[in-house]
Structure formats: structure tokens, C-alpha cells
Amino acid sequence: MAEPRLMTAEAVTEGHPDKICDQISDAILDDLLRQDKNSHVAVETSATKGLFFVFGEVSTHGYTEFQSVVRDVVRSIGYTSSAIGLDADSCGVMSAIGEQSPEIDQGVDRVRRTEHMTDAERERLYEEQGAGDQGVMFGYACDETDVLMPMPITIAQRLAMRLAEVRKQGIVPHLRPDGKTQVTLRYDDEGEPESVAAIVISAQHDPSVDTAWLCPRLIEQVLRPVLDEVCGTKVAHDDFDLYVNPTGSFVLGGPAADAGLTGRKIIVDTYGGAAHHGGGAFSGKDPSKVDRSGAYAARWVAKNIVAAGLARRVEVQVAYAIGVADPVAVNVETFGTETDGVSRDKIEEAVRQVFDLRPAAIIDELDLLRPIYRKTSVYGHFGREDPDFTWEKTDKADALRQAVAQL
């Protein structure tokens, strides 16, 4: 009998230096979209001890005060004192923002409001607006959890989210904003999650407490509630290796301990390594960039396929050329998990019939010109039940079933 397969995923809290940068970049994007829905934004943020640097390209009729945005984000996370390594009110903020390249801009027409357009006008818009860059994007879904996500990343993200919750609410005192989680699951011969093998929790804390004090409180208030919620009775979670602050202490964190950069946690942002990832990060980019909108659409497609009962595990790949509206390739991989009587080819053809994956159509259908992006930038872009995360809808499941039945 084959050895059980192990799969591991990690997550980080909102106080992690890379995630601070993601949140700042997306907060800038949101601020500009509130003023001008047609803003084209590609903003990066870097962080080091006591200093943030915001840079990139923006074309907009709006205006944002970078200093205020950076400080508001840092303050809301909980970095409000130099005693913990970062003070929102005294940290340095630098910016270097230019306009979007005209060669990129000419391939991406400004998105216009579509609710009052005729069908012909809308179709012309969809044809005219090309992709903001070349690239390949992946979406993934599986039936391991109720949100149709891989179980390791779901547990890891919810542990990280709970770490922040117990800190902010004072349920576990002496915690600081930085933190990381990691979850390893065993899978059986059928590819189903079988048991939790190992969990790592690294939680920044005040020097007045140690790991021996912290560990039982994190088990009671963070670990057990999340495992009971996600694993239920389906996956064993009562016997596993647990590592809490494995180095012995975690007092210095955030940018004071390690530099941060937008887009450096792309696997944390998506499926925890259970699926492929394209070359592009998400945060700081408006939806004309298919790095973001194409990946959201691919998740939407994959989740609807699983929700329709056509396959238990699906990876969708979409590829674009800059300035060209239609994808240059769409591929659906079901890993042999299709429902009896349904072929992968039929599913792929049904996807082509049901989903319009041209950039302007994606933006229109998923309503992506809203200032919703900061909250996507931490605890995962996928697998969260939030009405603003329109790519998590399963509104096309019936149409997919019907399309497959007719093929």
C-alpha cells in the first residue's frame, strides 16, 4: 500500500511585512477607484525598518495622498508604537509614481459603464478592450471544503485570521501583529484528506510572556476552534505534531525584522501550492490587468464546474496577449475526477459556451470596478464568503450542467 501523500500550505497575518505592503498597494487602488472607476493602477510597496516606499504607474482623474493611506493602513493593522518596531505616525513614507506607459495604455481602452448600453454597444466594448498584458492565469477548485478550496490552505488562512481576531479583541493578550501559520495534511490513496499531520503557528508577542505561557492559550482560542470548524468529523485532527514559535520566541516582527514587498506571497494568496500559479501577483493592480481579473475569472469557472457536480477537482488555465480581447488559450484539467458520463472535453466546451473570458466582459460580469481590493489582500483572495468577492459565486452551475447535457 502506498504511503499517504502529504500536502502543506502556509498563511500569514495582516502584520506580516509582505502583507502590509499588499494592503497598502490595494488601499491606494481602492482610493483611486472611488474617485475614478477608470483608474489604471500598477502600484508596488516596499517596506523596511521604519520606512515605506510606494512606486509604480498610475493613470487617473483622481488623486490620493500616499502618506495618509500608508499611515492609515499601518495604524489599522496595529503598528502604533516604536516599542513594537513600527509606529504609523512616525514611520517614513516615500513615493515615486509615474503614468502608465502609452504603449500599454493604447491596448487597453477605458472601461465604460455598461448598464445603459445596448447589446451591440456592449459587444463592441468587449471586443475593443484588450488584455493589459500577456500572461497565463490559473483557477482551481475542489470539493475538500464547503468553500470548494484545498483543505490545507483553508485551515492555514483561518488560523491566521483567528490569530488577528484574538489579538484585536484582547482574547489572547500580549500578541503583536505579525504571525504565520502552516498546515500539513495526509491524503489517502484516493486523494482525499485523511488527517492533520503537522501545524506550525508563529505568533509575535510581547517580551513579557514566553512560548510556554502562549501555547495553551493559542491551542484553546485559535487552533481547536478552527480545526473543529474546517475538519469536522471528516478529517482526523486529534493527533498531530504542533510547533508554536519554534525558535523559542517571536518578539521582533514586521518590517523591523524583515523587509516587505507587494506580491511576494502569491501562493499564500491563492491555493497554497495545490494548483499552478501564473507569473503575476494581484495586489496594487486594477482589473484591466489580467494578472488579477483573469485569475479571478479562472477561479469563478473552476468553482462553478465543481459546484455543478461535473468534477471533484478542477484547474482552469487562461492565457492572454496584450491588447487582444479573446484569450489565446483556455484549458480545463479535471485530473480524472469527472462525474460518470461526463468527459473533460465536454466540460471544456461547456465553459467556452457559458463564460465570456474577454477582459471587459469579466470586469462587467464580476463588477470589478469597485473599491473592494484591500480586503482581498490578506487571508486569501479565494474561498471566502463575502458578497464583494463575486468570483466566488456559483451562479453558472446550472448553465454548465445544461450545456454539458446538450453536447
N, C-alpha and C positions, 0 to 999 in steps of 0.2 A: 504494500500500500504506500502511495506517495506521501512524503512529508507534507504537513499543512503549509500552505503558502502564507507568507507574512506580507502585509501592506501597512505602510506608515505614512502619516500625514502630520504636518505641523501647522500651528497658527500663532499669531502674535496679538497682543493687546494694542489699544489705541495709543499707548505711551511708548511703544517701540519706535526707535528713531526713524526707520524707513516708513512706518505707518504715519508718523507725524507729518512727514513730507507728502505722502499721498493725500492726507486730509487737507493740507494747505493748498495743494495744487487743485483739488476738486472744489474747495471752498472759493477759490478765485474763479474757477469756471462757473460755479453757481451764481456768484455775484454778477458776472458779466451777462449770463443768460437771463437773469431777472430784468436787466435793462435792455438787452438786445438779443432776441432769440436767434438771430442770425450770426451771433458772435462766432468767429473761428478762433479756437484757443488750442495752443500746444505749450503748456507751461510745466516746467520742472522745478522742483525744490530740492536743495541740498542742505544738510544740517551738520554742524559740528558743535563743540562746546561753546554755548553762549552766542551762536551766530547762525542765521539762516540766510540763504542766497536763493532768490527766486529769479528764474531766467526762462527765456523761450520766445515764442512768437504769438502775437495776438492781432486780429483784425476785428474791430468792433466799433459801434457807435456809443458804447457805454464807457464807463471809467471805474476803476477800482483803486482803492487806497491799499497798496500791498502791506504797508506797515500794520494797519489796523486789522486786516484779515489774518495775517500771521499771528499777531498777538492774541486775537480772539480765539483762534483755534488752539494755540498752546495753552491759554488760560482754561478753556473748557475741558481740556484733557486732564488738567490738574497740576500742571507745572507752574507753580505760583511762588516759588521761593528758591533763591540760590542755595539754600541749605540742602535741597534735594537735587541740585545740579542744574536747574533751569528756572528762570523767572520770566514769565511772559511780559512783564512791564519793563524789564531792563535788558533783555537779550537784544543783540544786534540784528538788524534786518537790512539786507542789500537787494537790489533788483536790477536786472538788465533785460528789458523786454523790447523786442523789435516787431515789425509787421511780418505777416505771413508772406512767404515767397510768392511773387506773382505767377511763377510757373506752376506752382501747386494750385494757387487760387483760380487760375483760368480753367482748370479741370473740374472745379467744384463750384457750381452755380450756387448763389444764395438760396437757402431754403425759404419757401414762401408758405404762408398759412393756406391750408388746403380745404378747410371745411366749407368754403363757399365756391370751390372750383367745380366746374363740370367734369364729367368723367374724362373727356378728351383733354382738358387742361391739366388734369392730374396726371394722366398718362404721359403727356408731353414733359411735365416736370420730372417724372420718374426716369424718363429717357435722357433728359438733359443733364441731370446731376450725376456726375461720375464719382467713383471712389476717390477719397482723399489721398490714397497711397496704394501701392501694390501691397500684397501680403496674403498670408493664409491664416485663417481663424478656425478654432475648434470649439464645438459644444458637446456636452456629454450629459447623459442621464442614465440612471439605473434604479432598480426597484428595492435597493437595500434599506432605504429610509422613507418616511412618509413624504419628504420633500423631494424624493427621487434624486438623491445625491449619494455619493460613496459614504459609507459609514465612518471611516477614519477621519475624513476632513470635517464631517458634520459634528462629531464629538469634539474634535480639536477646537473648532471655531466656537462652539457653545461653551466649552471650558474657558476659553479666552474672554468671551463675552461675560460669563458669570464672574470671572476674576475682577473685571472692571466694575460690575454691578455691586459686589460685596464691598469693594473698596469705596465706591462713591456713596453708598448707603450706610457706611460705617458698620456693616455686619461683621466684617473681619477688620479690626483696627490695625494700624501700623503698616498698611500696604501703601506702596507707591505706584506710579502709573505704568512703569514698564513691566512686561511679562511675556512669557512664551509657553506654549503647550505643545505636546507631541503625543500621538496615539498610534500604537501598533496593534493591529488585529490579525488573528489567524483566520484563514479561509479554508473551507473543506474542499474535497475533490470536485465538487460541483460548482465551485466558485462562489459559495455563499459564506458570509461572515459567520464564524463559529464561536469565537471567544476573544476577549481582550487579552493581549499578551503583555503589553507594557504601556505605561503612561509616564510622561515627564511633565512636571509643572515647575516653571521657574518664575517666581513672583518677587518683584522688587519690594524691599521692606525697609523700615526704619532701623537704624543701628541698635535701638533699644530692645529689639527682640531677636531671637535666633530661629533657626530652622526647626529645632525641637519644639518650640512654642507654636510655630506657624503650621507645621504639618498636620496635626489632628484637626485644626480649625479649617484648613483647606479641604481635608477629606470630607468633613461633615457638611460644610457650606457650599463647596464648589463641586468636588468630584462625585460624590454619591448622587446628588440631585440630577446632575447631567447624565450620568450613566443610566440611572433608572428611567429617565425620560427617553433617551435615544435607543438604548438597547432593549428595554422592557424585558420580556421573557424570551425574546427571540435569540439573543446573544448572551452567553455566559459572561458575567463581569464581577465575579466574586473572588477570583484568584489570579492575580497578575503582578508583575514587577512594577513598583512605584518608585519614582525618583522625584523628590522635591528639593529644588535648589541644589543640584548635585555637587556643586563646588563647595558647598557649606554655607555660603551667604550670598546675598544679592542686594547690596546697599546702593552702589553707584550704578545708575542706569540712564536710559535716554541718550540724547546726544552728548552728554558729558562723558559717557563710557564708550560710545561707538558712533561713528558718523552715520548719517542717514541720507537716503536718496529716493526720490519718486521712482516707482516702477520696479523696485528690487525684490518685491515679494509676489511675483506673478503666479507662482504655484499655490501659495497661500490664498491668493485672490480667487482661484478657480476650483480645481478638483483634487488638490493635494497629491498630484502625481498619478492619479488613477487614469488620466487621459493625457493626450498630447496637448501642447500649448504652442500657439504661434509665436512669432518673434516680438510682438508688440505688447507693451503694458497698456493699462486702461486710464489711470488717473491723470487728470490735467488735460485731457483731450475731449473736445466737443464731438458730438456724434457724427459729424461728417467724416471723421477718422474711422475707417472700418476696423481698425485695431479694437475699437470699443464697440461700435454698433454691430459690426459683423459677428463678433464673439457673442454679444447678447442675443442676436438673432439665431445663431447656431445652437445656443442653449435652448432657446424657445422651441426650435424644431425638434431637438433631441428629446426634450421633456414631453412634448406632445405625442411623440411616437411611443414612448413608454406609457404615458397616461392612456393612450388609445388601446393598449394591450397588444400592440403589434410586435414588440420585442421587449426583453427584460433589461437589456443593456445596449446603449447606442452611443456612437461617436459620430458627429457630423463635422465634415470639413468643407469650408467655403474659401475660395481664392478669388482675389480681385486684381485688376490692373488699374493704375492711376488714371483718372479721367474717364474711365469706362464704367457704364452703369451695370451691365449684366455681369454676374460672376463668371470668371473664366472656367471655373470648375466647382461642382458640388458633389460630394461623395458621402454616402451613408454606410457606416460599418456597424453591423449588428452582432458580430462575434459568435454567430451560430445560435443566438438566443431568440430567433424569430418564433412567433406562435405557429403551431402546426397549420399548414396550408398557406402560409404567407412567406413569400420569398423576399430576400434583401432587395432584389431588383424592383419588385413591385412597390416596396416601401419607398425606395429612392424616386421612382416615377411619381408616386403619390405626393411626395414632398415637393417636387417640381410643379405639380398642378395646384397645390394648396397654398404654398408660401411664395411670396414675391420678395426675393432677396436682393433687389436693387437698393442701393443706399437710401435714396429718398423715400422709397416705399417702406423700408424698415423704420426710418425716423418717423414717418407718418403713422404707421400701424402701431408702433410701440410708444408713440407720443414722447419722443426723446428730447425735445427742445424745452424741457422743464428743468428748473434748478434742483435736481434730485440727487446730485452726484456725490456730495460729501458723505452721505450716509452709506454709499456703496463702497467707500474707500477703506473701510475697516470691517472685519468679521465676515468677509466674503461677498463677492458680487452675485453669488448664486445660492439657491437653496434657502432663501429667507422669505417668509410670508409677509410681505409688505406690499400694499396696493400700488406703490410707486414703482416697484420692480415688475414692470409689465411683461418682461421676458420670462417671468415665472408663471404666466397664465397657461392654462391648458385648454384654451378656447378653440383650438383647431383639432382636438382629438376626434370629434365626431366626423368632421370633414375628411380627415385622414382615413378613418375606417371606411367611410363610404367610397372614397377614391380607390382604396385597395380592393374593395369588393367588386368594383366595376372594371378592374383591369384583367 
